[in-house]
Amino acid sequence: MSNIDNQQLRAFAAQYGTIVGLMWIVSFSFFIIGLTQPLLGNLSMLFGLLSIYVTISLVRKFRRDITPLNFWQAWRMSSLIYSYAALLMAVAQFIYFRYIDDGLLISTYIETMNKPEVITMMQSMMPGEDLKAVSQQAVDMLKSITPIQLTIELLIYNLFLGVLLTIPTAGFSSVGRKR
């Protein structure tokens, strides 16, 4: 692959990463909405899965229209796409947790922990433990996490998810006819 092809690959990966990142932001938005309206929360999973299909399609389109790619080049492009998407997602998550959340995540966690079925499940998982104390420790820990700490943690998860997705993405996008 020539230097010009490498530059094109990186430039297109940035554009495609923006598209995938926006899809992840929509998915995250529906996840947050799903905390209060569970039916809409299902759209979160739909957009997350759709982003994988879109990534495969975009890498195939690049391979078909711009320059042929072998598996490792498709893997590299997929890695870049998911990395750019994760960075864009981190920016959106920081903005959400810093300026918009206003305790929704913690209050939803507290509400969930007080449901009878969750209490029963916790009692079976931790027999003999003081569930109120354990729940309070978890809430205190959540309250102590700053938005930037939470964002960095989620960025690491998203990057790891991208690493896991690169091999199947590269595999599916590098099969088929080349023009």
C-alpha positions as CSV (number, residue, x, y, z in Angstrom):
1,M,0.0,0.0,0.0
2,S,1.5,3.3,-1.0
3,N,1.8,6.4,1.1
4,I,-1.1,8.0,-0.6
5,D,-3.3,4.9,0.0
6,N,-2.3,5.1,3.7
7,Q,-3.3,8.7,3.9
8,Q,-6.6,7.9,2.2
9,L,-7.2,5.0,4.6
10,R,-6.6,7.2,7.6
11,A,-8.7,10.0,6.2
12,F,-11.6,7.8,5.3
13,A,-11.3,5.9,8.7
14,A,-11.7,9.3,10.5
15,Q,-14.8,10.1,8.4
16,Y,-16.3,6.6,8.9
17,G,-15.3,6.7,12.6
18,T,-17.4,9.9,12.9
19,I,-20.4,8.1,11.4
20,V,-20.0,5.1,13.7
21,G,-19.3,7.4,16.7
22,L,-22.6,9.3,16.0
23,M,-24.4,5.9,15.9
24,W,-22.8,5.0,19.3
25,I,-23.9,8.4,20.7
26,V,-27.5,7.7,19.5
27,S,-27.3,4.2,21.1
28,F,-26.0,5.7,24.4
29,S,-28.8,8.3,24.3
30,F,-31.4,5.6,23.9
31,F,-29.7,3.7,26.8
32,I,-30.1,6.7,29.0
33,I,-33.7,7.2,27.9
34,G,-34.3,3.5,28.6
35,L,-33.5,4.1,32.3
36,T,-36.8,5.8,32.6
37,Q,-38.7,4.4,29.6
38,P,-37.5,0.7,29.1
39,L,-39.2,0.2,25.8
40,L,-37.1,2.9,24.1
41,G,-34.0,1.4,25.7
42,N,-34.3,-1.5,23.3
43,L,-33.3,0.9,20.5
44,S,-29.9,1.3,22.2
45,M,-29.1,-2.3,21.3
46,L,-30.4,-1.9,17.8
47,F,-28.2,1.1,17.1
48,G,-25.2,-0.7,18.6
49,L,-25.6,-3.7,16.4
50,L,-26.4,-1.6,13.4
51,S,-23.1,0.3,13.9
52,I,-21.2,-3.0,13.3
53,Y,-23.1,-3.6,10.1
54,V,-22.4,0.0,9.0
55,T,-18.7,-0.4,9.7
56,I,-18.5,-3.5,7.6
57,S,-20.4,-1.8,4.8
58,L,-18.1,1.3,4.9
59,V,-14.9,-0.8,4.9
60,R,-16.3,-2.8,1.9
61,K,-17.2,0.4,0.2
62,F,-13.7,1.8,0.6
63,R,-12.2,-1.5,-0.6
64,R,-14.5,-1.5,-3.6
65,D,-14.4,2.2,-4.6
66,I,-11.1,3.5,-3.4
67,T,-8.4,0.9,-3.1
68,P,-8.2,-2.9,-2.7
69,L,-7.6,-4.1,0.9
70,N,-6.3,-7.3,2.2
71,F,-7.4,-8.7,5.6
72,W,-4.7,-6.9,7.6
73,Q,-5.4,-3.5,5.9
74,A,-9.1,-4.0,6.5
75,W,-8.2,-4.8,10.1
76,R,-6.2,-1.6,10.4
77,M,-9.0,0.5,9.0
78,S,-11.5,-1.2,11.3
79,S,-9.3,-0.5,14.3
80,L,-9.0,3.2,13.3
81,I,-12.8,3.5,12.7
82,Y,-13.6,2.0,16.1
83,S,-10.9,4.1,17.8
84,Y,-12.2,7.3,16.3
85,A,-15.8,6.3,17.2
86,A,-14.7,5.6,20.8
87,L,-13.0,9.0,21.1
88,L,-16.1,10.8,19.8
89,M,-18.3,8.7,22.1
90,A,-16.1,9.7,25.1
91,V,-16.6,13.4,24.3
92,A,-20.4,12.9,24.3
93,Q,-20.3,10.9,27.5
94,F,-18.2,13.4,29.3
95,I,-20.6,16.2,28.2
96,Y,-23.6,14.1,29.4
97,F,-22.1,13.1,32.8
98,R,-20.7,16.6,33.5
99,Y,-23.6,18.8,32.4
100,I,-26.8,16.7,31.8
101,D,-27.0,13.6,34.0
102,D,-27.7,15.5,37.3
103,G,-27.8,12.2,39.3
104,L,-30.1,10.2,37.0
105,L,-27.8,7.3,36.8
106,I,-27.3,7.1,40.6
107,S,-31.0,7.5,41.4
108,T,-31.9,4.8,38.9
109,Y,-29.3,2.5,40.5
110,I,-30.7,3.2,44.0
111,E,-34.3,2.6,42.7
112,T,-33.2,-0.7,41.1
113,M,-31.4,-1.9,44.2
114,N,-34.6,-1.4,46.2
115,K,-36.8,-3.6,44.0
116,P,-37.9,-6.8,45.8
117,E,-36.6,-9.1,43.0
118,V,-33.2,-7.5,43.1
119,I,-33.1,-7.8,46.9
120,T,-34.0,-11.5,46.7
121,M,-31.3,-12.0,44.1
122,M,-28.7,-10.3,46.2
123,Q,-29.7,-12.3,49.3
124,S,-29.1,-15.5,47.3
125,M,-25.8,-14.2,46.0
126,M,-24.5,-12.9,49.3
127,P,-26.1,-14.9,52.2
128,G,-25.4,-13.4,55.6
129,E,-24.3,-10.0,54.3
130,D,-25.9,-6.7,55.3
131,L,-27.5,-5.8,52.0
132,K,-28.3,-2.2,53.1
133,A,-24.6,-1.6,53.9
134,V,-23.4,-3.2,50.7
135,S,-25.9,-1.1,48.6
136,Q,-24.9,2.1,50.5
137,Q,-21.2,1.4,49.8
138,A,-21.9,1.0,46.1
139,V,-23.9,4.2,46.1
140,D,-21.2,6.1,47.9
141,M,-18.6,4.7,45.4
142,L,-20.8,5.8,42.5
143,K,-21.2,9.3,44.0
144,S,-17.4,9.6,44.4
145,I,-16.6,9.0,40.8
146,T,-16.1,12.2,38.8
147,P,-17.4,12.6,35.3
148,I,-13.9,12.5,33.8
149,Q,-13.1,9.2,35.7
150,L,-16.4,7.7,34.5
151,T,-15.7,8.9,30.9
152,I,-12.2,7.4,30.9
153,E,-13.5,4.1,32.2
154,L,-16.1,4.0,29.5
155,L,-13.5,5.0,26.9
156,I,-11.4,2.0,27.9
157,Y,-14.4,-0.3,27.6
158,N,-15.3,1.2,24.2
159,L,-11.7,0.8,22.9
160,F,-11.6,-2.8,24.2
161,L,-15.0,-3.5,22.4
162,G,-13.5,-2.0,19.2
163,V,-10.5,-4.4,19.5
164,L,-12.9,-7.3,19.8
165,L,-14.9,-6.2,16.8
166,T,-12.0,-5.5,14.5
167,I,-11.3,-9.1,13.5
168,P,-14.9,-10.0,12.5
169,T,-15.3,-6.6,10.9
170,A,-12.1,-7.1,8.9
171,G,-13.1,-10.7,8.0
172,F,-16.6,-9.8,6.8
173,S,-15.4,-6.7,4.9
174,S,-12.5,-8.4,3.2
175,V,-14.5,-11.3,1.7
176,G,-16.1,-11.1,-1.7
177,R,-15.2,-9.7,-5.0
178,K,-12.7,-7.0,-5.6
179,R,-13.1,-4.7,-8.5
